[in-house]
């Protein structure tokens, strides 16, 4: 669940090594990055790139690698799991409403 308490968000962002202790903390950091990218370019191509980078290609992900270097005690598998869970929330909240608008604009299959 990426929706951690507002008071905790700056702490997790600024110093993940000290404050990224629970699964929700990890999910928050990754989800926030997904949303940032989506807001810059909300389209299916962006969703596809986010999914490819954060969920499918975790072996070569600069963002996850940088996050891991800041909080190595977290563990790589825990970060990959957080990325998968963040994707699920991101997809439901951001991508599906976009897809529904496109379905209404262009017609159903």
C-alpha positions as CSV (number, residue, x, y, z in Angstrom):
1,X,0.0,0.0,0.0
2,X,1.8,3.2,-1.1
3,X,-0.5,5.6,0.8
4,X,1.6,6.0,3.9
5,X,1.0,8.8,6.4
6,X,1.8,12.3,5.1
7,X,4.1,13.0,7.9
8,X,6.2,10.0,7.0
9,X,6.6,10.7,3.3
10,X,9.4,13.3,3.4
11,X,11.3,11.1,5.8
12,X,11.1,8.1,3.5
13,X,12.1,10.2,0.4
14,X,15.0,12.0,2.1
15,X,16.6,9.1,3.9
16,X,15.4,5.7,2.8
17,X,18.1,3.9,4.7
18,X,16.6,5.0,8.0
19,X,13.0,5.3,7.2
20,X,12.1,2.7,4.6
21,X,11.3,-0.1,7.0
22,X,7.9,-1.4,6.0
23,X,6.6,-2.7,2.7
24,X,4.3,0.3,2.4
25,X,7.4,2.6,2.6
26,X,9.0,0.9,-0.3
27,X,5.8,0.8,-2.3
28,X,5.3,4.5,-1.7
29,X,8.7,5.5,-3.1
30,X,8.2,3.4,-6.2
31,X,4.6,4.4,-6.7
32,X,5.5,8.1,-6.4
33,X,8.0,7.7,-9.2
34,X,5.5,5.9,-11.4
35,X,3.0,8.7,-10.9
36,X,5.6,11.4,-11.6
37,X,6.3,9.8,-14.9
38,X,2.7,9.3,-15.7
39,X,1.8,12.9,-15.0
40,X,4.5,14.0,-17.5
41,X,3.0,11.9,-20.3
42,X,-0.3,10.1,-19.5
43,X,-0.6,7.6,-22.3
44,X,-0.4,3.9,-22.9
45,X,3.2,4.1,-24.1
46,X,4.2,5.5,-20.7
47,X,2.3,2.8,-18.8
48,X,4.0,0.1,-21.0
49,X,7.4,1.6,-20.3
50,X,6.7,1.8,-16.6
51,X,5.6,-1.8,-16.5
52,X,8.5,-3.0,-18.5
53,X,11.0,-1.2,-16.4
54,X,9.7,-1.7,-12.9
55,X,7.9,-5.0,-13.1
56,X,9.3,-7.0,-16.0
57,X,13.0,-5.9,-16.1
58,X,14.0,-5.6,-12.5
59,X,17.5,-6.8,-13.3
60,X,18.4,-3.5,-15.2
61,X,16.4,-0.8,-13.4
62,X,18.4,2.3,-12.5
63,X,15.7,3.6,-10.2
64,X,15.5,0.4,-8.1
65,X,19.3,0.0,-8.1
66,X,19.7,3.6,-6.8
67,X,17.0,3.0,-4.2
68,X,18.7,-0.3,-3.2
69,X,22.1,1.5,-2.9
70,X,20.4,3.9,-0.4
71,X,18.8,1.1,1.7
72,X,20.6,-2.2,1.1
73,X,19.2,-3.7,4.2
74,X,15.8,-3.7,2.5
75,X,16.8,-6.5,0.1
76,X,16.5,-6.7,-3.6
77,X,13.5,-9.1,-3.6
78,X,11.6,-6.8,-1.2
79,X,12.1,-3.9,-3.7
80,X,11.0,-6.0,-6.6
81,X,7.9,-7.1,-4.7
82,X,7.1,-3.4,-3.8
83,X,7.5,-2.5,-7.5
84,X,5.0,-5.2,-8.4
85,X,2.5,-4.1,-5.8
86,X,3.0,-0.4,-6.7
87,X,2.3,-1.3,-10.3
88,X,-1.0,-2.9,-9.4
89,X,-2.2,0.2,-7.5
90,X,-0.9,2.5,-10.2
91,X,-2.6,0.6,-12.9
92,X,-6.0,0.6,-11.2
93,X,-5.9,4.3,-10.2
94,X,-4.2,5.9,-13.2
95,X,-4.1,3.6,-16.2
96,X,-7.6,2.1,-16.1
97,X,-9.4,5.4,-16.0
98,X,-7.3,6.5,-19.0
99,X,-8.2,3.3,-20.8
100,X,-11.9,3.8,-20.0
101,X,-11.8,7.3,-21.5
102,X,-10.1,5.9,-24.6
103,X,-12.7,3.1,-24.9
104,X,-15.5,5.7,-24.8
105,X,-13.7,7.9,-27.3
106,X,-12.8,5.2,-29.8
107,X,-15.4,2.5,-29.1
108,X,-15.2,-0.9,-27.5
109,X,-13.6,-3.9,-29.3
